[in-house]
Amino acid sequence: MTEFYGSLEAGGTKFVVAIGNKQGDIIEQEKIPTTTPKETIDNVIVFFAKFKDLKSIAIGSFGPIDLDTASETYGFITNTPKQGWKNVNLVGLLKDALHVPIYFTTDVNSSAYGEVFARNRAGQFIENLVYFTVGTGVGAGVLQRGAFIGGVGHPEMGHVYVAKHPTDIQNDFKGVCPFHTGCLEGLCCGPSLEARCGVAGENLSGDNPVWDIEAYYLAQAAVLATVSFRPDMIVFGGGVMAQPHMLSRVNREFQKLLNGYISIPDNHDYIDVPYVKENGSATLGNFILAQNIFSSCSHDRY
């Protein structure tokens, strides 16, 4: 009998749902627009309910989310700026409808897990990885020796404060984060490019100087990750990093800022874009996390 495992990548624009097998192959996938919580979650339930041999689901969600299994709001999307989605019991609603074990984490944690799994399967032998996604927002997942970093909650590395680029100082650009002035997300997420230039990032030419500003901030994020976690590598994913010139820009700025302070692996191996193509890291990671929770002896707490 085929065992099916579910993946839900819950994003502010769309929910990507998928069914996979034990090898991590996608059997079926669908993109569901993120509208109201009821409409969106109902559509997710309809998708998964078609698979009678569904064993478990892993969710990688936008946040902030509550990951404390002892909390009354475990499984909730909490203080999100996404309109209508604050305090939504995502895990509870799916579990009540589908009656399968559910693993819950952040979207960037799922991506980090998928990247490590895929790279190890390809013979790269990665144990410690930091995964940044740079798109509508900025987030990071940290995996050390198979375990996610976090205590009472998950890291929010997109909201660390960074040194402002001289051009942003000159133009008094404050960033686009509704919570902070001068945080990483507010200064380098996709909407920040449009706020500066009046044009969406995907429509900007590769020689636009705003990309150097972007690389300056992402290099600071890489230095922070390096001195904080000493990972085997750092991966930058998301729509902003789809620009083919961005990886080399970030690498150059990173070398300047780190300034040889500590030794790292060869720079072009140390900072990379996703190994899994078409933003598939989170889906693959969720398939493996879903298998893990199904095999666990403590299903009841998820």
C-alpha positions in Angstrom: 0.0 0.0 0.0 1.3 3.4 -0.9 2.0 5.8 2.0 1.2 9.4 1.2 2.6 12.4 3.2 1.3 15.9 3.0 3.1 19.2 2.7 1.6 22.6 3.3 3.7 25.7 2.6 1.5 28.5 4.0 2.4 31.8 2.5 0.9 35.3 2.6 0.1 35.2 -1.1 -0.6 31.5 -1.7 -0.8 28.1 0.1 1.2 25.4 -1.7 -0.2 22.0 -0.9 1.4 18.8 -2.1 1.3 15.0 -1.6 4.5 13.0 -1.7 5.8 9.5 -1.3 8.5 8.1 1.0 11.2 9.1 -1.5 10.1 12.8 -1.4 8.7 12.7 -4.9 5.7 15.0 -5.6 2.6 13.0 -6.5 0.3 15.9 -6.7 0.5 19.7 -6.0 -1.8 22.6 -6.0 -1.5 26.4 -5.3 -4.3 27.9 -3.4 -4.6 31.7 -3.2 -4.4 33.1 0.3 -7.7 34.8 0.8 -9.7 34.6 4.1 -8.7 32.0 6.6 -12.0 30.1 6.2 -11.9 29.9 2.4 -8.2 29.1 2.2 -8.2 26.4 4.9 -11.4 24.9 3.6 -9.6 24.5 0.2 -6.6 23.0 1.9 -8.8 20.4 3.6 -10.5 19.5 0.3 -7.2 18.8 -1.3 -5.8 16.6 1.4 -9.1 14.8 2.0 -8.9 13.2 -1.4 -6.0 11.0 -0.2 -7.3 8.2 1.9 -3.8 6.8 2.6 -2.6 10.1 3.9 -0.4 9.4 7.0 0.6 12.8 8.2 1.2 16.4 7.2 4.0 18.9 7.9 3.2 22.6 7.7 5.8 25.3 7.1 4.0 28.6 7.7 4.5 32.3 7.5 4.6 33.9 10.9 4.9 34.7 13.6 3.6 31.4 14.8 3.3 29.6 18.2 5.6 26.5 18.3 5.4 25.9 22.0 3.5 22.6 22.3 2.6 23.5 25.9 1.0 26.7 24.9 -2.8 27.3 24.7 -2.2 28.8 21.3 0.2 26.1 19.9 -0.4 25.8 16.2 -1.7 29.4 15.8 -0.5 32.0 13.4 -0.2 34.8 15.9 0.7 38.5 15.5 1.0 38.6 11.8 0.5 41.8 9.8 -1.4 39.7 7.2 -4.9 41.1 7.3 -7.5 38.7 8.7 -4.9 36.1 9.7 -4.0 37.1 13.3 -4.7 34.4 15.9 -5.8 31.7 13.4 -5.7 28.2 14.7 -4.1 26.6 11.6 -3.0 23.3 13.1 -6.2 22.8 15.1 -8.5 23.4 12.2 -6.6 20.9 9.9 -6.2 18.3 12.6 -9.9 18.4 13.5 -10.8 17.9 9.8 -8.2 15.4 8.7 -7.4 13.4 11.8 -3.7 12.8 11.0 -0.5 13.8 12.9 0.7 17.3 12.0 4.1 18.7 12.3 4.2 22.5 12.6 7.1 24.8 11.9 8.1 28.0 10.0 8.3 28.1 6.2 12.0 28.8 6.4 12.6 25.9 8.8 10.9 23.6 6.2 13.2 25.0 3.5 16.3 24.6 5.6 15.3 20.9 6.3 14.7 20.3 2.6 18.0 21.8 1.6 20.0 19.7 4.0 18.2 16.6 3.0 18.7 17.2 -0.7 22.3 18.2 -0.4 23.1 15.2 1.8 21.4 12.9 -0.7 23.7 14.4 -3.4 26.8 13.7 -1.3 27.5 17.1 0.2 27.2 16.1 3.8 25.8 19.2 5.4 24.9 19.2 9.1 24.6 22.9 9.9 22.8 25.3 7.7 21.1 28.7 7.8 18.4 29.4 5.2 17.2 32.9 4.4 14.2 33.6 2.3 14.1 37.1 0.7 10.8 37.9 -0.8 7.7 39.7 0.4 9.4 39.4 3.8 12.7 38.1 5.2 13.0 35.1 7.4 15.6 32.6 8.4 15.7 29.0 9.5 18.6 27.5 11.4 19.4 23.8 11.4 22.1 22.4 13.6 22.9 18.7 13.7 19.3 17.9 12.6 17.6 20.2 15.1 16.0 23.6 14.6 17.2 26.5 16.7 14.6 28.1 18.9 13.4 28.3 22.5 10.1 29.8 23.5 9.6 30.6 19.8 11.3 30.6 16.4 14.0 33.0 15.4 12.9 36.2 13.7 16.2 37.1 12.0 14.5 39.3 9.4 13.9 41.8 12.2 17.4 42.3 13.4 18.7 45.9 13.0 21.4 46.5 10.4 23.8 49.3 9.5 22.1 51.4 6.9 23.6 51.8 3.4 25.0 55.3 2.8 22.5 55.8 0.0 19.6 55.0 2.3 21.0 57.4 4.9 21.3 60.1 2.2 17.8 59.6 1.0 16.4 59.1 4.5 14.9 55.7 3.5 13.4 54.2 6.6 12.4 50.8 5.2 8.9 49.3 4.8 8.6 47.2 8.0 5.4 48.3 9.9 7.0 47.4 13.2 10.6 48.6 13.0 12.6 51.4 11.3 16.0 50.0 10.1 15.5 46.3 10.3 16.8 43.8 7.7 13.3 42.9 6.4 12.2 46.5 6.0 15.4 47.5 4.2 15.8 44.5 1.8 12.6 42.7 1.2 11.0 42.8 -2.2 8.6 45.6 -1.4 11.6 47.8 -0.3 12.9 47.7 -3.8 9.6 49.1 -5.2 9.4 51.6 -2.4 12.8 53.0 -3.4 12.5 52.8 -7.2 8.8 52.8 -7.9 9.2 49.6 -9.9 8.8 46.0 -8.8 12.1 44.2 -8.3 11.5 41.7 -11.1 11.2 44.7 -13.5 14.5 46.3 -12.5 17.5 46.0 -14.8 20.5 44.1 -13.5 22.7 47.2 -13.5 20.4 49.2 -11.3 22.4 50.4 -8.2 19.7 49.3 -5.9 21.0 45.8 -6.2 24.2 46.8 -4.5 22.2 48.2 -1.6 20.3 44.9 -1.4 23.6 42.9 -1.5 25.0 45.1 1.3 22.1 44.2 3.6 22.1 40.5 2.8 25.9 40.3 3.3 25.3 41.7 6.8 22.7 39.0 7.4 25.3 36.4 6.3 27.9 37.8 8.7 25.4 37.7 11.5 24.6 34.1 10.7 28.3 33.2 10.4 29.4 34.6 13.8 26.3 33.5 15.6 25.9 29.9 14.3 29.1 29.0 12.4 27.2 26.9 9.9 28.5 24.7 7.1 26.8 27.0 4.7 24.3 29.7 4.2 21.5 29.5 1.5 19.6 32.6 0.2 16.3 31.7 -1.4 13.1 33.7 -2.3 12.1 35.9 -5.2 14.8 38.5 -4.8 17.6 36.0 -5.0 16.1 34.7 -8.3 18.1 37.6 -9.9 21.1 35.8 -11.4 23.6 38.5 -10.5 22.7 38.6 -6.8 24.7 35.7 -5.5 28.0 37.1 -6.7 27.1 40.5 -5.3 26.3 39.1 -1.9 29.5 37.1 -1.9 31.6 40.1 -2.6 30.0 42.3 0.0 30.3 39.4 2.5 34.0 39.1 2.0 34.4 42.8 2.6 32.3 42.9 5.8 33.7 39.7 7.4 37.3 41.0 6.5 39.0 37.6 7.2 38.0 37.6 10.9 37.3 33.9 11.0 37.9 31.1 8.6 35.0 29.7 6.5 34.7 27.2 3.7 35.5 28.4 0.2 33.2 31.4 -0.3 31.5 30.2 -3.4 30.5 27.0 -1.6 29.7 28.7 1.7 27.0 31.1 0.4 24.7 29.7 -2.2 21.2 29.7 -3.7 18.8 26.8 -3.2 19.9 23.4 -4.4 16.3 22.3 -4.8 14.9 23.9 -7.9 11.7 26.0 -8.3 11.5 26.9 -4.6 10.9 23.3 -3.8 13.0 23.1 -0.6 10.1 23.7 1.8 7.9 21.0 0.1 10.7 18.4 0.2 11.5 19.3 3.8 7.8 19.0 4.8 7.6 15.5 3.2 10.5 14.4 5.4 9.2 16.1 8.5 5.8 14.5 7.9 7.4 11.1 7.7 9.4 11.8 10.9 6.3 12.8 12.9 4.4 9.7 11.6 7.2 7.5 12.8 7.4 9.3 16.2 5.9 7.7 19.3 4.5 11.0 20.5 1.9 11.8 17.9 -0.6 13.1 20.4 1.3 16.3 21.1 1.2 17.4 17.5 
